[in-house]
């Protein structure tokens, strides 16, 4: 399912925003699989600016490493996610779970006593992920692809626990400049595994990572303007892949008399971290676009405002509902740990949807992403600048 069209050399820079969500990021791989099939076989990555946050950072760096061979990068991601196991991401053996849980409990007690001597306190130990990435992801190829002109910029966002800043570490062409805004800044860096691990360090669940002067955690935390990093790095339009389902507002507000479990509260907190700021930023961008339309063309340059096209692709089904079917695939040690905080088949499935790094669950999300993208083929190709049979979709001049 490919198109014979070729890309215009004068097309605007297209940014790709890959959001966080733990295991939910497998959905993005399904969308990327479809996009790779839409395009000519031998082509470089259609996204000149790639931005990743949390688990989306892994997908972002993999595409950046393979920027000269888009299909190869997508194929590599498919290999990772379709064969993934919980043990590839975090320790699930009895000793590892018990030791880490013990440190977590001891750290909590010591903190209550005003003592801070514990390090790497978290519910789970994700050292297997660090080992896997170090062995399989040659980050030095990022700069090679930038020098070859196949990539304009890559960014990974993490949250500083001491400063409270949302820090976007970027690597790109020389003319890019650092930026500083309220509670967020862009810092030039050579992207490495430590940036990935920091960006994906979900609070309480995975340990923080020390980079330069402070410890960093998940990039979705305090990321008040997620789309802005792509714009700072030169993107003229942005394709955003989210991991949330636009559910029915009335259904979510049904009367519930039972008190929420810790797992439900944790799932709600993760939704707030990963989704709220992104949805607010999209609303803000739409308002700016509407305002720009009202400004005469000759006055727009003075306002420094410009219209930004954003295409958003999100799951057509609730991912927590899919996760319910695969809870039994978790190792018994992790099921026992999660059951202790209230995770049952339905209760707490939202939390599980972030932690279920199981190949069957990931394959289900990949298939959903693939099918969702197939349904929007012409819309996606039009956004990427290809000439299709879709009315009004022409190659950029």
N, C-alpha and C positions, 0 to 999 in steps of 0.2 A: 504494500500500500504506500507507494511513493509518488512524488511529483517530479515532472521532468523540468520544472522551472529552475532557474538559477537566481541567486540573490543579487540584488543591485549593489554595486560598489559604493553607492552614495547613501545607503540606508542609515537611519539613525542608530545610535548604540542602544542595544536592547539589554536590559538588566534582568537577571533572574534572582528572585528572592525565595530562598528555601527556609521555611520557618521551623521552629522546634516542635517537640512532641514525643520524644523518646521513640518507642517502637512504631508510633504512628507515622514516622517519616518514611516508612516503606511505601506509603501511598504515593509519595512523590516519584518514586522509582517507576511505578506503573505509568504515570503520566509521561515521564521522560522516555520510557520504552516506546510509547505511541508516537511521540514527537520524532524520535529517531527513525521510526518506520515511515513517517510522513515525508522525510527529507531524502535527498539523493544519498546513495550509499557512502560515497567517499566525500565527506564534508567535515569541516571543522565545526566546533561548537557554535551554534547560532547566537549564543549569549556572550557579549563582549565583557559584561560586568556581572560577576557572580557573587552573591552575598548569602552566607549561611549563618544560621543561629541554632544553637543546641544540637540536636541530632541532625538537623538540616546541614550543619557544618560539615559532617562526614560526606554527605552527598555533594556539597559544593566543592570541597577540596578534590574529591575524586574526579569531578568534571574538569576542574582547573588543571589537574595533573595530565589529563587526557584531552586538553583543549584542541589539539590538532586532529584528533580522531574522535568525534562525538560518539559514534556508535560503539567504539571500543570502550569509552568511559561508561556508557550506559550498560553495556554488556558486563563490565566489571562490577558495577553496582548490583545488577541482577544476580550475579554469582554470590555476592556477599549476603544479600538479603534473603534469597531463596534457600540458602543453606545455613542460615543463622541459627544459633542455639543460645539459650540463656547463658551457658557456660562460656561463650565467646565474649560476653559483655560484662558479666559480674560473677563472682564466686557463688556457687550454689551448693558446694559440698558442706557436710555437717560441721566440720571443723571451721571452715571459713565463715559460714553464717553465724555460728555460735560465737566465734572470736570477735567478729565485727559487731554483732549485736551487743556483746558484753562491753566493748569499748564505747559504743553509743550510749548504753545505759550508764556506764561509769562517768562518761563525759557530762551527761545530764546531771548526775548527782553532784559532781565536783563543781559544775557551774552554779548550781543552787547554793553551794557552800562558798561561792566567790573564788574558786580556784580554777585557773585555766592552764592546765598542764597537758591536756590531751590534744593530739594532732590527728588529722585525717579521721575525724569523727563523722560517721555517716551510717545510714541503715545498711547499705550494701557496699561491697568492695569491687570497684570496676577496674582493677589492675589488669585483668585479662584483656580488656579492650585496648588499653595502652600498649600492651605487648603485641597484639594483633596489628594495630595500626603501624607501629614501628617496623614491623616485618614486611608489610605489604604496600605501604603508601609512600612512594619516593617524592617527598615534597620539594626536592631540589628542581624537579621538572617544571614547577610553577613558573620560576623565573625564566627558564628556557622558553616556555611558551609565550611569556610576555615579550621577551626579546625577539621572538619570531613573528610577533604581530597577531598571534592567534588569540590572545587574551589581553584585555585592557586593564582589568583589575579584579582582584579577589579580596573579599573581606570576611572576617569572622568576628562576631560580637560576643563579648563576655561582660559580666557584671562585677565590678570591684566591690568587695565586701567592706573595705576600709573607707574608700573615698565615696562610695555610693554612686559612682559614675557608671554609665553604660559606655563601655570602651569598644570601639570598632577598630580592630587591628586589620590593616590593609596592606596589600602588596600589589604594585601596579606600575604603570609607566611613569617616567621621571617627573612629568609636569604636574602630577597630582600633589595637592597640598593638604597638610593636616588641618583639621577643623576643631573648633570648640564651641559648643552651645550649652545651654542650661542642662546640667546633669548628664551630658553626653559629649564625647569627643572622638575624633579619628586619629589614630596613631600609626605611623608607618612601621612595618615590621616584616621580617622574613617568616612567613606562616609555617608553623611546625606542629608536631603532634601535641605539644603542650597547649597550644591555642584551641585545638579541637577538644581536648579533654576538659579544659576550663569552660568552654562554651556549652558543653553537654553535661556539666556537673549540676544536675537537678538538686535544688536545696534539700537538705536533710537526707536525701536518698543516696547521692554520690558525693565523694569528698571534693573540697575546693582545691584549686591548683595555684601554686605560687608562680607568678610571672613578674619579673622586674621587682617592683616595690611592694606588691600586695597580693593577697589571695583573691582569686576570681571564681565565680560560680556561673550558673546557667545564664546565657546571654539574653534570654527572654525576660529576665527579672529587671525591672525598671527601664525597659527599652521603650521609652515613651513615643518614639518616632521611628518605627522599624524601617519604613520605606526610605527614609532620608539618606541612609548610608549609600544606597544605590545611586541616588541623585548627586550626592557629594562626589562620587567616583565617576561621574560623567554619563550616567544612563539617561537616555531621552524618553524611554518608555520602559515599563517594568511588568514582567510576568511573575505573578505571585502564586506560589503553591502553598495552600494552607492545609491544616489537618483537623479542621472542625466542620461539623455538619450544621447547616442552617435549619435547625429543627423548628417545630411548631411552638410558638410562644405559649399558646393556651395549654398545650400538652404538658409543658414544663411547669406550669403553675397549678397543676392538679393538687387537691388537698391531700396532705400527708400528715398523719398523726404520730408516727414513730420517730423517736429521736435519732438524728443522724449518727452513724458510726464514725469512728476515726478514719476509716477508709473513705467514706463518702466525703468527709470534710477535706481529706487530703486530695481527693480527686477534684473537688470544687476549687481548692487552692491552686492546683496545677492548671486547671482551665483558666483561672484568673491570670496566672503568670503567662501562659502561652497564647491566650486568645484576646483578652480584653483590650490591651494596648494596640494590637494590630487592627482590630475592628474600628477602634476610635480613630486611628491614623488614616484608615481608608475613608471614613466619613469626613475627616478634616481635608483630605486631598480632594474629595469630590466637591466640597464647598469651595475650595480654592479654584478648581477647574471651572465651576459655575461663575465665580467672580471674574475670572480671567475673560470669559466670554463677553462680559459686559464692558470691558475696558477696550477702547479703540486701539487698533493695531499700532498706531504711531505713538501711543502712550505706554505700551506694555514694557518697553525697554527700561523706562524710568522707574517702574514699580519693581523690577527684577522678578516679576512673577511670570510663569509660563505654564501652559497646559501640559499635563503629564498623563499619557494614556497608561492605564493599568488594567491588565487582564487577570482576573482572579479565578483560580481553579481549586475547588474544595470538594470533599467527598459528598456523594449523593446519598449516602447512608450513614447513620450514626456509627462511629467506629467502636464505641463501647458495646453496642449490641453485637458486633462481630466478635469482640473480645470475649463475651460471655460464652461463646461456643468453644473457646480454646483454653479456658482457665485450667482445665485438667492437664494441659501439656506442660505446665510449670513443674519444675522439680518439687518433690514432696517437701523439701526443707523450706522452699520459698512459699509454697502454699500454706504450710504451717505458720510461717512468720506472718504472712498476710492475713490469715484467718484470725490471728491473735489481735488484729486491729480492725476486724469486722468485715473482711472480704469474704463474701459468699458468691454464689453464681451470679446473682444480680446486684446485690448490695456491694458496692465498691468496684464494680466492673470498670468504671471510668478510670480509677487508679490503675487497674490491671492493664488497660489499653495502652498505657505509657510504658509499662515494664515488661510486656509480654514479647520478648525478643525470641519468638519461636518461629521456625520456618513455615509451619502451616498457617499461622496467623498472618505472618508477613506476606506469604503468597496470596492470601485472601485480599489483603490491602493492595498489593501490587495489581491484582486482577481488577479490583474496583477502580483504581486509578487509571488503568489502561482502558477500561470500558468507558469511563467518564470522558477521557480525552478523545476517544474515537467518535463519540457523539458530538464533539465540538471541533472536529478536524478542520473544517473550513475557517472557522473563527480563529483558531490557533495559527493556521498558515497565513491568514490575512494579517494577523498581529505581527508575525515574524517577517513580513514583507514579501511573501511569495505571491505570485499571480495564480489565482485559483478561479474556479468557475463561480465563486460566490459573487453575487451582484455587489458592485461598489468596492470590490477588493482588487486593487491594481498595484503593480509594482511601484515603489516610491521613486519619484523623479529626482 
